């Protein structure tokens, strides 16, 4: 039987009634913890045109978070800033490319990632199901907040224009872009590629590849916990966050994506609250979601919203 | 560095490895086992001695089965099978993925940084971590070949440069899938890019210009062009897109030096098209006729 069009797919995700209260509480807890930013010059990664720093700050549960921070050496006044969010198993990159485009660029390593794993380290595979039956301790509660605290770091920098903040990422970085744009109104533009963490319960039925397969593994061993798992995931699903997004946003998906099913990308896009939103579907592409072609679209999008918006 | 010096460098490493017993420990992992395959965590020793970790998946049913050995990658995370691969691939192949020293699950006492590993200690060939990582990768292949479930005539070694280096320096690989990224004319190509991982070398030499000769000497022992003639397995070379740093034209000195049958595939800048080609090539090489059944859902016809 031919596969149904992904645009016609209807997600099973239902936003919990107390969703806003749950995350409002997490934000309140986080904001009560001093950020204590440390900015350490990294001469090895610094070149004539780009200054590179290792950054550390404190997040919820007092977990110390690492990040890479790059900025153009030559700046005329306050710069627009981009926060780059990482994929599930990738090591956060040093965002020199973004700095070369004129942005102060922060690449965050949320808890459990390399350099942020001293206090929390469930490992890979495992992160996706760590404490998945309890939304108050589920791995992604702190993980999400770690990225939101990255916005606090950028706002603390005198060289950053607080009115020109963008967020970008693909795969898990795409999902984190959604949650950050939803929860931090300071974000003025967002670009999410092949968004992961969106439509969890849809994805585990639509595809059987890792990392989503971690959830299927878990439910195969503990089938009696399915209701608890689904209850938790509803609080963490990008689709539940989407109606809070108000900033301009673009989303790109690959129609042959074998990691994050395109059906979930369409379902997410449908729920995004922003009036200024656009979906870029790429036929003949998988989890790259047309990255090579789409890079120019992303660059133009941020230039319009962050560089021309003075 | 002469070919004889490269030969001597690896002879010494292989001799040290041979003196180090593997001492495997194998533990069943119920969480990742399915109706069609059982997953095991494997610990084994390599040169040093250094304790490694890998994931071994054995199909249910009567073997022997073709095998895919996923050689250590250039990232901190060790995957059971590569992200996006259909889990049902494990129903048809024995798969074994190994964390080389420095990667997660093999990061004690040495925890590698990414970026960082490529140039860590690169000015001393004798202690360069990649000497150990290549040995680790060979040890992983040796372990896989001890398994009675494996059909020794159908063993694919897949990965980046590490796949080719492993096939060059050890016996047992009957097929190779390689996507060079680290050790193809590294010193020559790095100045032409600002992209990682090769940018690591630019960073390093900017800070330590006096070490350039020592770095070149180390890299000479890893260069794929000089080691390619040792590879007799059928090889699929996953080249970059036309015009990129590692496209088919750039890789030609290596591909023409390989001794076995060679297929060169140029990236179409689509993980779908590139991945599908690789999956089909491996299946065809291993005599798996119904490749559709082991593809991810969104790649099937």
Interface residues (C-beta under 8 A of the other chain):
Chain A: X3 X43 X44 X45 X47 X88 X89 X90 X91 X93 X94 X96 X97 X100 X114 X115 X123 X124 X125 X206 X207 X208 X209 X210 X211 X213 X216 X217 X218 X220 X221 X254 X255 X256 X257 X258 X259 X261 X262 X284 X285 X286 X287 X288 X290 X291 X292 X293
Chain B: X30 X31 X32 X34 X75 X76 X77 X78 X79 X80 X81 X83 X84 X85 X86 X87 X88 X104 X105 X113 X114 X115 X194 X195 X196 X199 X202 X203 X204 X206 X207 X241 X269 X270 X271 X272 X273 X275 X296 X297 X298 X299
